[in-house]
Amino acid sequence: MATTRIAATHWEGNLLKGRGSVALESSEIGTFDVSWASRSEQPNGQTSPEELIAAAHSACYSMAFSHGLAGKGFTVEALDTRAEVTFQPGEGITAIQLTVKARVPGLSAEEFQAAAQDAKENCPVSQALAGVKNITLAAELL
């Protein structure tokens, strides 16, 4: 069954001096302020499209990795994923660095690296971000 999630943004003013807010409507968990400054300089308590993409990518990757390992008969004890999305004004998103650390009993280092790479290639958010030319992965089995 297909699902749809909804977020909505209200914006006032021009790009450089304007500001807005993005509401996570499906979950109703919050509304977050956004601005060009929070996107291109320091966050200062606001979010950005890139931070929201990083959140989506790290969550999706973790789910895909866990699912792939379960399909091979392994149980994840712990899986910590970090996504760093780099935004360059005038160019857009130029890089995404995924870093994952995991405890998976009985999994060899080779199997771990293969499963980590498979999750990177097949997570739906990775596929949606295929236009980003530089998506890298650092995976560590603990």
Secondary structure, 3 states (H helix, E strand, C coil): CCCCCCEEEEEECCCCCCEEEEEECCCCCEEEEEEHHHHHCCCCCCECHHHHHHHHHHHHHHHHHHHHHHHCCCCCCEEEEEEEEEEECCCEEEEEEEEEEEECCCCCHHHHHHHHHHHHHHCHHHHHCCCCCCEEEEEEEC
